[in-house]
Amino acid sequence: MTTYNECSEIERYLLVLWTGSASLINFLGNTLVLIATIRYHAIRLDKVSVVLIKNLAAADLLHALYGIMIVVGLVTKGASYTSWYWCWTEKCLAYSCGVLDIWMMCSLSISKLSTLLNPLGALLRTTQLGLGIVIIPWVGVVLLNVVYISLVVQLTDGTISDLYPYFHYIETHQCKLYKSSPSLDTFLSILKIGIPAVAMVIIVTTTSWLLCHLHKVRGLQKQSLQTVLVVSTVFVVSYTPYGIYHLLRQALPISSQRTDWFGQFHRAAVYLVYCNFAANPFIYYRTISSFNKWCRMRRAMIGPTYGRQESNSTVNSTYNHTVVSTTGV
């Protein structure tokens, strides 16, 4: 498998450009979404959907931080990975982002399905219900990381300071354990294959059903439903290659996994996932009219201000030139 030292300079620059751009767009876009929803209440959908979108944006921001850590590793040529703290943070962020995004996507799909099945009950749903739904994954990722830490520490003599020798830098962007145990392998298989597979089935099933009933809804419910449909479709398209990669890791022998094509496929799958996190704010802009209007209003408020400043600068420059010319005469 391609290691960092085998990565050409051109390839490294391309990886830095791609990852850095996706992370920057992710950070700016989802920060804008959080400001619009928390400060200005600019996304006007049902309360549960708004809560889920806010938490999905927060989870995407965590992935932006994860992408920044990868960029630092690429720029420093792996020097940041000399500390096990860095490797530990990267692994925990990766697993946390995945679990949070999967939960939010499943919750959005099921929420829209329940809205169509029980329209009157949907009117009674409150923000507290949405908070109750989203608090589960945030607590869950904390417990998940605790379990992961305990399983990894069991590989050592129980001293966490001895953890770093069990990590190594691989495939230009990843800290990976080279020692494992049956319990850790089972835990990671469930995390990387089992949970995403179940989520894909739920999302694809609910999305298909929602698409068939899209013509039955109007107004804000239709906007909400369209948003969920587009976000879910992009999510499935982005995550499917990554899921196939992990299935191939289980099926293929080690010799096949060490080939260059397998390493390149892994990179392509990972960076396609990055696009998913950066794409969500653009989807909200296109499918949610209230968010679209708020963004255009903010842009209009900035535009005239800049135009007036530029106009005043031009007038002052012309005036000064005229005065100088008259004085010279």
NUZAVEX-47007 format. One record per atom (N, C-alpha, C): residue number from 1; chain; x negated, y negated, z negated. Coordinates in pm, whole numbers, plus 50000, padded with zeros to 5 digits. Layout:
<recs>
NUM A X Y Z
...
</recs>
This chain:
<recs>
1 A 49915 50119 50000
1 A 50000 50000 50000
1 A 49911 49876 50000
2 A 49954 49775 50069
2 A 49875 49653 50079
2 A 49858 49588 49943
3 A 49736 49559 49905
3 A 49709 49491 49779
3 A 49675 49346 49806
4 A 49656 49270 49699
4 A 49633 49127 49717
4 A 49502 49102 49792
5 A 49399 49177 49758
5 A 49269 49153 49820
5 A 49272 49181 49970
6 A 49367 49263 50017
6 A 49378 49294 50158
6 A 49464 49193 50233
7 A 49523 49100 50163
7 A 49610 49000 50223
7 A 49526 48891 50290
8 A 49554 48861 50416
8 A 49479 48758 50487
8 A 49517 48621 50436
9 A 49432 48523 50464
9 A 49459 48386 50420
9 A 49584 48330 50486
10 A 49601 48360 50615
10 A 49720 48310 50685
10 A 49846 48368 50624
11 A 49842 48497 50594
11 A 49959 48561 50534
11 A 49987 48503 50396
12 A 49882 48476 50323
12 A 49901 48418 50189
12 A 49963 48279 50198
13 A 49917 48198 50294
13 A 49974 48064 50311
13 A 50122 48072 50351
14 A 50155 48167 50438
14 A 50294 48184 50479
14 A 50381 48227 50361
15 A 50328 48316 50276
15 A 50403 48360 50159
15 A 50424 48245 50061
16 A 50321 48162 50043
16 A 50333 48045 49955
16 A 50437 47949 50011
17 A 50433 47925 50143
17 A 50527 47832 50205
17 A 50670 47883 50192
18 A 50689 48011 50221
18 A 50824 48069 50217
18 A 50880 48071 50076
19 A 50801 48125 49983
19 A 50848 48136 49845
19 A 50865 47999 49781
20 A 50770 47910 49805
20 A 50779 47776 49747
20 A 50898 47699 49800
21 A 50924 47708 49931
21 A 51037 47637 49991
21 A 51169 47691 49937
22 A 51181 47825 49933
22 A 51305 47885 49883
22 A 51329 47850 49737
23 A 51222 47851 49656
23 A 51236 47819 49514
23 A 51272 47672 49494
24 A 51212 47583 49575
24 A 51243 47440 49563
24 A 51389 47412 49603
25 A 51433 47470 49714
25 A 51572 47452 49755
25 A 51667 47511 49651
26 A 51630 47627 49598
26 A 51708 47691 49492
26 A 51720 47598 49372
27 A 51608 47543 49327
27 A 51608 47457 49209
27 A 51690 47330 49231
28 A 51668 47261 49342
28 A 51739 47136 49367
28 A 51888 47160 49389
29 A 51921 47261 49468
29 A 52061 47287 49499
29 A 52142 47328 49378
30 A 52089 47422 49299
30 A 52165 47469 49183
30 A 52164 47369 49068
31 A 52060 47285 49060
31 A 52063 47174 48963
31 A 52175 47077 48999
32 A 52190 47050 49128
32 A 52299 46963 49175
32 A 52435 47024 49142
33 A 52448 47155 49159
33 A 52574 47222 49127
33 A 52606 47210 48978
34 A 52505 47229 48893
34 A 52528 47219 48748
34 A 52565 47076 48708
35 A 52498 46977 48767
35 A 52531 46837 48737
35 A 52674 46806 48781
36 A 52710 46853 48900
36 A 52844 46826 48954
36 A 52952 46890 48869
37 A 52927 47010 48816
37 A 53030 47079 48739
37 A 53034 47035 48593
38 A 52920 47014 48531
38 A 52915 46981 48388
38 A 52940 46832 48364
39 A 52872 46748 48441
39 A 52880 46604 48416
39 A 53000 46539 48484
40 A 53031 46579 48607
40 A 53133 46509 48685
40 A 53258 46594 48715
41 A 53256 46721 48677
41 A 53370 46810 48702
41 A 53411 46803 48850
42 A 53312 46811 48938
42 A 53336 46790 49081
42 A 53383 46915 49153
43 A 53372 47031 49089
43 A 53423 47153 49151
43 A 53558 47184 49088
44 A 53665 47160 49165
44 A 53801 47173 49113
44 A 53864 47303 49165
45 A 53840 47409 49092
45 A 53902 47538 49118
45 A 53966 47585 48989
46 A 54013 47709 48984
46 A 54065 47759 48858
46 A 53952 47766 48755
47 A 53989 47756 48628
47 A 53890 47738 48522
47 A 53791 47853 48511
48 A 53838 47975 48530
48 A 53748 48091 48520
48 A 53646 48088 48632
49 A 53688 48054 48754
49 A 53595 48048 48867
49 A 53488 47941 48845
50 A 53528 47826 48791
50 A 53431 47719 48764
50 A 53327 47764 48663
51 A 53370 47831 48557
51 A 53276 47881 48456
51 A 53180 47982 48518
52 A 53231 48071 48602
52 A 53146 48172 48665
52 A 53047 48108 48762
53 A 53091 48007 48837
53 A 53001 47939 48930
53 A 52890 47866 48854
54 A 52925 47802 48743
54 A 52823 47735 48662
54 A 52718 47833 48613
55 A 52761 47947 48564
55 A 52667 48045 48512
55 A 52589 48114 48623
56 A 52649 48129 48740
56 A 52576 48181 48854
56 A 52466 48084 48896
57 A 52495 47955 48892
57 A 52393 47854 48922
57 A 52280 47857 48819
58 A 52315 47876 48691
58 A 52212 47886 48587
58 A 52123 48008 48608
59 A 52184 48121 48646
59 A 52106 48241 48674
59 A 52015 48220 48795
60 A 52065 48149 48896
60 A 51982 48120 49014
60 A 51865 48030 48978
61 A 51884 47940 48883
61 A 51773 47855 48838
61 A 51664 47938 48771
62 A 51703 48042 48698
62 A 51603 48132 48641
62 A 51522 48199 48751
63 A 51589 48233 48859
63 A 51516 48294 48971
63 A 51424 48193 49038
64 A 51461 48065 49037
64 A 51370 47962 49089
64 A 51242 47959 49006
65 A 51255 47973 48873
65 A 51138 47978 48786
65 A 51053 48101 48817
66 A 51120 48213 48842
66 A 51050 48336 48880
66 A 50973 48315 49010
67 A 51035 48248 49108
67 A 50967 48220 49234
67 A 50847 48129 49216
68 A 50858 48031 49126
68 A 50745 47941 49098
68 A 50628 48020 49039
69 A 50658 48117 48953
69 A 50552 48200 48895
69 A 50481 48281 49005
70 A 50557 48329 49102
70 A 50498 48404 49213
70 A 50409 48313 49297
71 A 50456 48189 49322
71 A 50375 48093 49398
71 A 50244 48065 49327
72 A 50250 48047 49195
72 A 50127 48023 49118
72 A 50032 48141 49132
73 A 50087 48263 49126
73 A 50003 48381 49144
73 A 49938 48386 49281
74 A 50012 48344 49385
74 A 49957 48343 49520
74 A 49850 48235 49536
75 A 49877 48116 49483
75 A 49783 48004 49497
75 A 49653 48032 49422
76 A 49666 48090 49303
76 A 49547 48119 49221
76 A 49482 48252 49257
77 A 49535 48320 49360
77 A 49482 48449 49405
77 A 49482 48552 49292
78 A 49590 48550 49216
78 A 49606 48650 49112
78 A 49540 48617 48980
79 A 49478 48498 48969
79 A 49408 48464 48844
79 A 49504 48452 48727
80 A 49629 48411 48754
80 A 49727 48397 48646
80 A 49764 48531 48585
81 A 49737 48641 48656
81 A 49776 48772 48607
81 A 49671 48835 48515
82 A 49571 48757 48477
82 A 49474 48807 48381
82 A 49532 48807 48240
83 A 49647 48746 48222
83 A 49714 48744 48092
83 A 49837 48833 48097
84 A 49852 48921 48000
84 A 49970 49008 47996
84 A 50095 48928 47964
85 A 50079 48808 47900
85 A 50196 48723 47875
85 A 50263 48685 48006
86 A 50180 48651 48105
86 A 50232 48610 48235
86 A 50306 48727 48301
87 A 50244 48844 48299
87 A 50308 48962 48359
87 A 50439 48995 48288
88 A 50436 48984 48156
88 A 50555 49017 48079
88 A 50670 48922 48112
89 A 50641 48793 48120
89 A 50743 48694 48151
89 A 50799 48717 48290
90 A 50712 48749 48386
90 A 50757 48772 48523
90 A 50852 48891 48531
91 A 50817 49001 48465
91 A 50902 49119 48471
91 A 51037 49093 48404
92 A 51036 49028 48287
92 A 51161 49002 48216
92 A 51251 48907 48295
93 A 51191 48806 48359
93 A 51269 48714 48441
93 A 51332 48786 48560
94 A 51255 48874 48624
94 A 51305 48945 48741
94 A 51427 49030 48705
95 A 51417 49107 48598
95 A 51528 49193 48558
95 A 51648 49110 48510
96 A 51621 49002 48438
96 A 51730 48919 48386
96 A 51808 48854 48499
97 A 51737 48799 48599
97 A 51804 48734 48712
97 A 51892 48833 48787
98 A 51839 48952 48810
98 A 51916 49052 48883
98 A 52044 49091 48812
99 A 52034 49119 48683
99 A 52153 49160 48606
99 A 52255 49048 48599
100 A 52209 48926 48575
100 A 52301 48813 48565
100 A 52374 48788 48696
101 A 52302 48789 48807
101 A 52365 48765 48936
101 A 52465 48874 48971
102 A 52429 48999 48944
102 A 52520 49109 48974
102 A 52648 49096 48892
103 A 52635 49063 48765
103 A 52753 49049 48679
103 A 52843 48934 48726
104 A 52781 48819 48756
104 A 52861 48704 48800
104 A 52934 48732 48930
105 A 52867 48800 49023
105 A 52929 48830 49151
105 A 53046 48927 49133
106 A 53025 49031 49053
106 A 53134 49126 49027
106 A 53251 49057 48956
107 A 53219 48969 48861
107 A 53324 48898 48788
107 A 53404 48807 48879
108 A 53336 48736 48971
108 A 53406 48650 49066
108 A 53500 48731 49154
109 A 53452 48844 49204
109 A 53534 48927 49292
109 A 53656 48982 49219
110 A 53634 49035 49099
110 A 53744 49092 49022
110 A 53842 48983 48978
111 A 53788 48864 48947
111 A 53873 48752 48907
111 A 53968 48713 49020
112 A 53917 48706 49142
112 A 54003 48671 49256
112 A 54104 48782 49285
113 A 54061 48906 49267
113 A 54153 49017 49288
113 A 54269 49012 49188
114 A 54236 48985 49062
114 A 54341 48977 48960
114 A 54434 48859 48984
115 A 54379 48751 49042
115 A 54461 48634 49073
115 A 54568 48669 49177
116 A 54529 48744 49279
116 A 54624 48782 49382
116 A 54725 48884 49332
117 A 54680 48974 49247
117 A 54770 49077 49196
117 A 54869 49023 49093
118 A 54824 48921 49018
118 A 54910 48865 48913
118 A 54901 48712 48915
119 A 54967 48648 49011
119 A 54956 48502 49024
119 A 55003 48426 48900
120 A 55109 48471 48836
120 A 55159 48401 48717
120 A 55061 48413 48601
121 A 55003 48529 48585
121 A 54904 48546 48478
121 A 54780 48463 48502
122 A 54747 48440 48629
122 A 54629 48359 48661
122 A 54645 48215 48616
123 A 54771 48167 48615
123 A 54795 48029 48572
123 A 54766 48010 48424
124 A 54770 48117 48347
124 A 54749 48108 48203
124 A 54603 48128 48161
125 A 54517 48155 48257
125 A 54376 48179 48223
125 A 54308 48048 48185
126 A 54226 48053 48081
126 A 54164 47933 48026
126 A 54012 47939 48039
127 A 53950 47826 48006
127 A 53803 47821 48006
127 A 53745 47917 47904
128 A 53814 47935 47792
128 A 53767 48028 47689
128 A 53756 48171 47742
129 A 53850 48208 47830
129 A 53842 48341 47891
129 A 53718 48352 47978
130 A 53690 48247 48055
130 A 53569 48247 48138
130 A 53443 48256 48054
131 A 53440 48183 47942
131 A 53323 48189 47853
131 A 53307 48328 47794
132 A 53420 48391 47763
132 A 53413 48527 47710
132 A 53357 48625 47811
133 A 53385 48601 47940
133 A 53335 48688 48045
133 A 53185 48670 48065
134 A 53138 48544 48062
134 A 52998 48518 48095
134 A 52904 48539 47977
135 A 52956 48538 47855
135 A 52865 48556 47742
135 A 52813 48699 47735
136 A 52889 48793 47791
136 A 52848 48933 47788
136 A 52715 48956 47861
137 A 52697 48908 47987
137 A 52569 48933 48053
137 A 52451 48862 47989
138 A 52473 48741 47932
138 A 52362 48670 47870
138 A 52312 48745 47746
139 A 52406 48798 47668
139 A 52366 48882 47554
139 A 52306 49013 47605
140 A 52363 49063 47717
140 A 52316 49189 47772
140 A 52171 49183 47819
141 A 52131 49071 47882
141 A 51993 49063 47932
141 A 51894 49054 47816
142 A 51937 48992 47706
142 A 51849 48989 47587
142 A 51827 49131 47536
143 A 51935 49207 47523
143 A 51923 49345 47478
143 A 51845 49429 47579
144 A 51867 49404 47707
144 A 51795 49477 47811
144 A 51645 49456 47798
145 A 51604 49332 47777
145 A 51461 49304 47763
145 A 51403 49365 47635
146 A 51485 49368 47531
146 A 51439 49431 47407
146 A 51414 49580 47430
147 A 51507 49646 47500
147 A 51490 49788 47531
147 A 51368 49810 47619
148 A 51352 49725 47720
148 A 51238 49739 47810
148 A 51106 49721 47735
149 A 51102 49620 47649
149 A 50980 49597 47571
149 A 50949 49717 47482
150 A 51050 49770 47416
150 A 51027 49883 47326
150 A 50979 50006 47402
151 A 51033 50030 47522
151 A 50991 50145 47602
151 A 50848 50130 47651
152 A 50810 50008 47688
152 A 50674 49985 47737
152 A 50574 49993 47622
153 A 50609 49936 47509
153 A 50518 49939 47394
153 A 50492 50082 47347
154 A 50590 50170 47369
154 A 50571 50310 47333
154 A 50460 50375 47415
155 A 50428 50317 47531
155 A 50319 50370 47612
155 A 50183 50342 47551
156 A 50178 50241 47467
156 A 50052 50206 47400
156 A 50052 50269 47261
157 A 49962 50222 47179
157 A 49956 50270 47040
157 A 50050 50192 46950
158 A 50145 50120 47012
158 A 50240 50042 46934
158 A 50195 49899 46911
159 A 50079 49861 46967
159 A 50029 49725 46953
159 A 50053 49650 47082
160 A 50132 49546 47076
160 A 50170 49475 47198
160 A 50051 49405 47263
161 A 49946 49374 47185
161 A 49828 49310 47243
161 A 49753 49405 47335
162 A 49781 49536 47326
162 A 49716 49633 47413
162 A 49795 49658 47540
163 A 49894 49574 47567
163 A 49984 49600 47678
163 A 49922 49570 47813
164 A 49840 49466 47822
164 A 49793 49419 47953
164 A 49722 49527 48035
165 A 49639 49614 47978
165 A 49573 49714 48063
165 A 49669 49804 48139
166 A 49796 49803 48101
166 A 49893 49887 48170
166 A 49960 49816 48288
167 A 49917 49692 48313
167 A 49967 49619 48428
167 A 49856 49606 48531
168 A 49893 49598 48655
168 A 49796 49561 48757
168 A 49867 49481 48866
169 A 49790 49406 48942
169 A 49845 49313 49041
169 A 49856 49384 49174
170 A 49975 49385 49231
170 A 49997 49466 49351
170 A 50089 49393 49448
171 A 50067 49416 49577
171 A 50152 49364 49684
171 A 50162 49212 49683
172 A 50056 49145 49651
172 A 50039 49000 49660
172 A 50128 48919 49569
173 A 50219 48979 49496
173 A 50309 48892 49419
173 A 50367 48959 49296
174 A 50319 49073 49254
174 A 50394 49146 49153
174 A 50303 49208 49049
175 A 50343 49196 48924
175 A 50280 49271 48816
175 A 50355 49402 48802
176 A 50283 49512 48800
176 A 50349 49641 48797
176 A 50279 49734 48698
177 A 50360 49808 48624
177 A 50305 49908 48533
177 A 50249 50026 48612
178 A 50130 50072 48576
178 A 50078 50192 48640
178 A 50086 50313 48549
179 A 50142 50295 48431
179 A 50166 50408 48342
179 A 50314 50407 48304
180 A 50373 50526 48292
180 A 50516 50532 48266
180 A 50547 50653 48178
181 A 50678 50668 48152
181 A 50728 50780 48073
181 A 50865 50817 48128
182 A 50915 50938 48100
182 A 51048 50977 48152
182 A 51159 50882 48110
183 A 51156 50837 47986
183 A 51260 50746 47940
183 A 51253 50612 48012
184 A 51131 50562 48034
184 A 51115 50434 48105
184 A 51155 50449 48251
185 A 51119 50560 48315
185 A 51159 50584 48453
185 A 51311 50589 48468
186 A 51377 50655 48374
186 A 51524 50663 48378
186 A 51586 50525 48360
187 A 51533 50449 48266
187 A 51584 50314 48239
187 A 51569 50226 48363
188 A 51452 50228 48428
188 A 51430 50145 48546
188 A 51512 50193 48666
189 A 51534 50324 48677
189 A 51617 50376 48786
189 A 51760 50326 48773
190 A 51812 50329 48650
190 A 51947 50277 48626
190 A 51953 50129 48657
191 A 51848 50057 48616
191 A 51845 49912 48633
191 A 51833 49871 48779
192 A 51748 49942 48855
192 A 51718 49902 48992
192 A 51807 49969 49096
193 A 51865 50084 49064
193 A 51944 50158 49162
193 A 52088 50177 49116
194 A 52107 50226 48993
194 A 52241 50259 48945
194 A 52332 50138 48935
195 A 52289 50036 48860
195 A 52372 49916 48843
195 A 52398 49844 48975
196 A 52294 49818 49058
196 A 52323 49753 49187
196 A 52415 49835 49277
197 A 52402 49969 49275
197 A 52487 50052 49360
197 A 52634 50040 49318
198 A 52660 50046 49188
198 A 52797 50031 49139
198 A 52850 49891 49173
199 A 52765 49790 49156
199 A 52806 49653 49187
199 A 52840 49637 49334
200 A 52759 49697 49422
200 A 52786 49688 49565
200 A 52920 49749 49601
201 A 52951 49863 49540
201 A 53080 49928 49566
201 A 53195 49838 49522
202 A 53182 49780 49403
202 A 53287 49691 49353
202 A 53304 49569 49442
203 A 53192 49506 49478
203 A 53198 49382 49556
203 A 53252 49409 49696
204 A 53203 49514 49761
204 A 53248 49545 49897
204 A 53397 49582 49897
205 A 53439 49660 49798
205 A 53580 49702 49791
205 A 53672 49582 49769
206 A 53640 49500 49669
206 A 53725 49384 49639
206 A 53721 49281 49751
207 A 53602 49262 49810
207 A 53591 49165 49920
207 A 53675 49207 50040
208 A 53673 49335 50071
208 A 53755 49386 50183
208 A 53903 49364 50155
209 A 53945 49390 50033
209 A 54086 49372 49998
209 A 54125 49225 50002
210 A 54037 49139 49951
210 A 54065 48995 49952
210 A 54073 48941 50093
211 A 53986 48990 50180
211 A 53986 48943 50319
211 A 54118 48977 50388
212 A 54173 49091 50355
212 A 54300 49132 50416
212 A 54418 49048 50367
213 A 54403 48985 50250
213 A 54514 48908 50192
213 A 54484 48758 50190
214 A 54384 48715 50265
214 A 54347 48574 50266
214 A 54461 48486 50318
215 A 54538 48536 50413
215 A 54645 48456 50474
215 A 54761 48430 50378
216 A 54764 48497 50264
216 A 54877 48483 50172
216 A 54860 48369 50071
217 A 54741 48310 50064
217 A 54716 48207 49963
217 A 54696 48072 50031
218 A 54718 47964 49952
218 A 54706 47828 50002
218 A 54636 47742 49897
219 A 54596 47623 49939
219 A 54542 47524 49847
219 A 54410 47564 49782
220 A 54399 47530 49652
220 A 54276 47557 49579
220 A 54247 47706 49569
221 A 54352 47786 49559
221 A 54329 47930 49553
221 A 54264 47981 49681
222 A 54302 47925 49794
222 A 54241 47967 49920
222 A 54095 47924 49926
223 A 54064 47803 49878
223 A 53925 47758 49873
223 A 53842 47849 49783
224 A 53898 47880 49668
224 A 53829 47968 49575
224 A 53805 48105 49635
225 A 53906 48157 49704
225 A 53895 48288 49765
225 A 53793 48287 49879
226 A 53794 48183 49960
226 A 53696 48172 50068
226 A 53554 48163 50013
227 A 53537 48090 49904
227 A 53405 48079 49843
227 A 53354 48216 49797
228 A 53441 48289 49730
228 A 53403 48422 49681
228 A 53370 48515 49797
229 A 53448 48509 49904
229 A 53425 48595 50019
229 A 53289 48568 50083
230 A 53257 48440 50103
230 A 53129 48406 50168
230 A 53012 48438 50077
231 A 53022 48400 49949
231 A 52914 48427 49855
231 A 52891 48577 49841
232 A 52999 48655 49835
232 A 52987 48799 49822
232 A 52924 48862 49946
233 A 52962 48814 50063
233 A 52906 48867 50187
233 A 52757 48840 50196
234 A 52716 48717 50165
234 A 52574 48682 50167
234 A 52498 48764 50063
235 A 52559 48785 49948
235 A 52495 48864 49842
235 A 52470 49007 49888
236 A 52571 49070 49950
236 A 52557 49208 49995
236 A 52451 49219 50105
237 A 52454 49126 50201
237 A 52356 49128 50310
237 A 52214 49109 50256
238 A 52199 49021 50157
238 A 52066 48990 50104
238 A 52011 49103 50018
239 A 52096 49168 49942
239 A 52049 49268 49846
239 A 52041 49409 49903
240 A 52109 49437 50014
240 A 52109 49573 50069
240 A 51968 49622 50105
241 A 51884 49544 50176
241 A 51749 49593 50204
241 A 51667 49620 50077
242 A 51687 49539 49974
242 A 51614 49560 49849
242 A 51659 49691 49783
243 A 51788 49722 49789
243 A 51836 49848 49736
243 A 51783 49966 49816
244 A 51777 49951 49950
244 A 51722 50058 50035
244 A 51575 50082 50001
245 A 51503 49974 49972
245 A 51361 49989 49935
245 A 51346 50077 49811
246 A 51426 50054 49709
246 A 51414 50133 49586
246 A 51460 50277 49609
247 A 51558 50298 49696
247 A 51596 50435 49729
247 A 51483 50507 49801
248 A 51415 50437 49891
248 A 51302 50497 49962
248 A 51187 50529 49866
249 A 51170 50445 49766
249 A 51064 50473 49667
249 A 51091 50603 49593
250 A 51218 50632 49571
250 A 51252 50757 49504
250 A 51239 50877 49598
251 A 51261 50855 49728
251 A 51266 50967 49821
251 A 51132 50997 49888
252 A 51054 50892 49918
252 A 50931 50911 49993
252 A 50816 50953 49903
253 A 50721 51029 49956
253 A 50601 51063 49878
253 A 50510 50942 49859
254 A 50419 50953 49765
254 A 50329 50842 49734
254 A 50247 50800 49855
255 A 50207 50896 49937
255 A 50125 50864 50055
255 A 50199 50771 50150
256 A 50330 50793 50167
256 A 50408 50706 50255
256 A 50429 50568 50193
257 A 50437 50561 50060
257 A 50457 50433 49994
257 A 50332 50346 49999
258 A 50217 50406 50027
258 A 50092 50330 50031
258 A 50059 50281 50172
259 A 50150 50298 50264
259 A 50127 50249 50400
259 A 50159 50101 50409
260 A 50106 50039 50512
260 A 50124 49895 50528
260 A 50270 49860 50557
261 A 50339 49943 50638
261 A 50477 49911 50674
261 A 50568 49909 50552
262 A 50540 49998 50455
262 A 50624 50002 50336
262 A 50605 49877 50252
263 A 50480 49832 50240
263 A 50454 49707 50168
263 A 50518 49587 50236
264 A 50512 49584 50369
264 A 50574 49474 50442
264 A 50725 49476 50428
265 A 50783 49595 50429
265 A 50928 49607 50411
265 A 50969 49557 50273
266 A 50887 49587 50173
266 A 50916 49539 50036
266 A 50916 49387 50033
267 A 50816 49326 50095
267 A 50809 49180 50095
267 A 50930 49120 50166
268 A 50964 49175 50282
268 A 51078 49123 50356
268 A 51206 49133 50274
269 A 51224 49245 50203
269 A 51344 49263 50121
269 A 51347 49163 50006
270 A 51232 49143 49942
270 A 51225 49050 49828
270 A 51253 48908 49873
271 A 51195 48865 49985
271 A 51213 48727 50028
271 A 51351 48703 50088
272 A 51418 48809 50133
272 A 51558 48795 50174
272 A 51645 48768 50053
273 A 51610 48829 49939
273 A 51682 48801 49814
273 A 51664 48655 49774
274 A 51543 48600 49794
274 A 51521 48458 49763
274 A 51616 48369 49841
275 A 51641 48405 49968
275 A 51731 48324 50050
275 A 51872 48323 49991
276 A 51913 48435 49932
276 A 52047 48441 49873
276 A 52063 48338 49762
277 A 51964 48326 49674
277 A 51974 48231 49564
277 A 51976 48087 49614
278 A 51902 48060 49720
278 A 51897 47923 49773
278 A 52020 47889 49856
279 A 52092 47989 49904
279 A 52205 47965 49996
279 A 52333 47927 49924
280 A 52349 47968 49798
280 A 52477 47947 49729
280 A 52523 47801 49725
281 A 52436 47703 49692
281 A 52483 47563 49691
281 A 52536 47518 49826
282 A 52475 47563 49936
282 A 52524 47527 50068
282 A 52661 47588 50095
283 A 52682 47708 50043
283 A 52814 47772 50058
283 A 52920 47692 49984
284 A 52889 47650 49862
284 A 52985 47569 49786
284 A 53017 47439 49860
285 A 52916 47380 49922
285 A 52935 47254 49995
285 A 53031 47271 50112
286 A 53025 47387 50177
286 A 53107 47411 50295
286 A 53248 47460 50261
287 A 53265 47528 50149
287 A 53393 47593 50121
287 A 53477 47524 50014
288 A 53416 47439 49930
288 A 53489 47372 49822
288 A 53500 47223 49857
289 A 53619 47178 49889
289 A 53637 47040 49938
289 A 53601 46937 49832
290 A 53633 46962 49705
290 A 53603 46865 49601
290 A 53452 46847 49583
291 A 53376 46954 49591
291 A 53230 46945 49582
291 A 53174 46876 49705
292 A 53230 46905 49821
292 A 53187 46840 49945
292 A 53209 46689 49937
293 A 53327 46648 49891
293 A 53357 46504 49879
293 A 53267 46437 49778
294 A 53239 46505 49666
294 A 53151 46447 49564
294 A 53011 46426 49619
295 A 52959 46523 49693
295 A 52825 46510 49751
295 A 52819 46396 49853
296 A 52922 46386 49935
296 A 52926 46277 50034
296 A 52940 46142 49967
297 A 53016 46137 49859
297 A 53031 46011 49786
297 A 52899 45967 49725
298 A 52827 46062 49667
298 A 52696 46031 49609
298 A 52598 45986 49715
299 A 52602 46050 49830
299 A 52513 46012 49938
299 A 52549 45873 49990
300 A 52679 45842 49995
300 A 52723 45709 50040
300 A 52682 45600 49941
301 A 52684 45635 49810
301 A 52644 45537 49710
301 A 52494 45506 49718
302 A 52415 45607 49755
302 A 52271 45586 49769
302 A 52239 45513 49899
303 A 52313 45548 50007
303 A 52286 45490 50138
303 A 52300 45340 50144
304 A 52415 45281 50104
304 A 52429 45134 50109
304 A 52328 45062 50022
305 A 52294 45121 49906
305 A 52196 45057 49818
305 A 52063 45046 49888
306 A 52021 45156 49954
306 A 51895 45154 50027
306 A 51903 45055 50143
307 A 52022 45053 50210
307 A 52038 44963 50323
307 A 52029 44817 50282
308 A 52090 44781 50168
308 A 52083 44642 50119
308 A 51940 44605 50084
309 A 51867 44699 50020
309 A 51728 44670 49984
309 A 51644 44646 50108
310 A 51667 44733 50211
310 A 51592 44718 50334
310 A 51626 44587 50404
311 A 51759 44551 50402
311 A 51803 44427 50466
311 A 51744 44306 50396
312 A 51745 44307 50262
312 A 51689 44195 50187
312 A 51539 44182 50213
313 A 51473 44297 50223
313 A 51330 44294 50250
313 A 51302 44232 50387
314 A 51384 44266 50487
314 A 51367 44211 50622
314 A 51392 44061 50624
315 A 51498 44016 50554
315 A 51530 43873 50547
315 A 51417 43795 50481
316 A 51366 43847 50367
316 A 51257 43780 50297
316 A 51132 43773 50383
317 A 51104 43881 50455
317 A 50987 43882 50542
317 A 50999 43780 50652
318 A 51118 43770 50712
318 A 51142 43672 50818
318 A 51132 43530 50765
319 A 51187 43507 50643
319 A 51183 43374 50582
319 A 51039 43332 50555
320 A 50961 43422 50498
320 A 50821 43392 50467
320 A 50742 43363 50593
321 A 50769 43439 50699
321 A 50699 43416 50825
321 A 50732 43278 50882
322 A 50862 43239 50870
322 A 50904 43109 50920
322 A 50838 42997 50842
323 A 50833 43011 50708
323 A 50770 42908 50626
323 A 50624 42893 50658
324 A 50554 43004 50673
324 A 50412 42999 50706
324 A 50389 42934 50841
325 A 50474 42969 50938
325 A 50458 42911 51072
325 A 50481 42759 51068
326 A 50585 42716 50993
326 A 50615 42572 50985
326 A 50503 42498 50915
327 A 50449 42559 50812
327 A 50338 42494 50739
327 A 50215 42482 50828
328 A 50194 42583 50905
328 A 50078 42580 50994
328 A 50088 42472 51096
329 A 50208 42443 51148
329 A 50228 42337 51247
329 A 50204 42200 51183
</recs>
